[in-house]
Amino acid sequence: MSRYPDIYNKFAIIPHPTGAKALCICRNGSWTLPGLTNPEYDLHVQYVGAFNDAIADQYGVDATTLDYFDYVETFLEGRREIDRFYAMENLAIQIVCRPGANGSNGQILIRWD
């Protein structure tokens, strides 16, 4: 058992609607997959509807989870951190950015890579 609460990171792999690219966001100055971090509790695989809703609310992406396919577990400074990945189907032609905390103008910075 860890001394600190577990951290659960859930990343969404959202394909471009027409090309072979995936959606990326800028977080802490680095480009990464969009996702959610939930300290102390895990959003289990059977609750993908809640994950879909959270991705839509935070990133403005109309997508649905197709599969949960991998995870990485690391231990750092007495805390367990678990990264999970969700393959999603992009149901939208266009991404509508929602206000966020990491863009200079209050927008979430996104790009397709």
Number of C-alpha atoms within 10 A of each C-alpha: 8 11 9 12 14 19 17 20 19 21 21 26 20 24 20 20 15 8 9 9 14 17 20 21 20 16 16 9 9 8 15 17 19 20 21 18 15 12 13 10 11 14 15 9 14 9 9 17 12 13 22 18 16 15 20 18 14 16 22 18 23 20 20 21 18 11 13 17 9 10 14 10 10 10 11 8 8 12 15 17 17 17 17 19 18 23 18 18 18 21 15 13 11 12 17 12 16 16 16 14 12 15 15 9 10 11 14 19 20 19 13 13 15
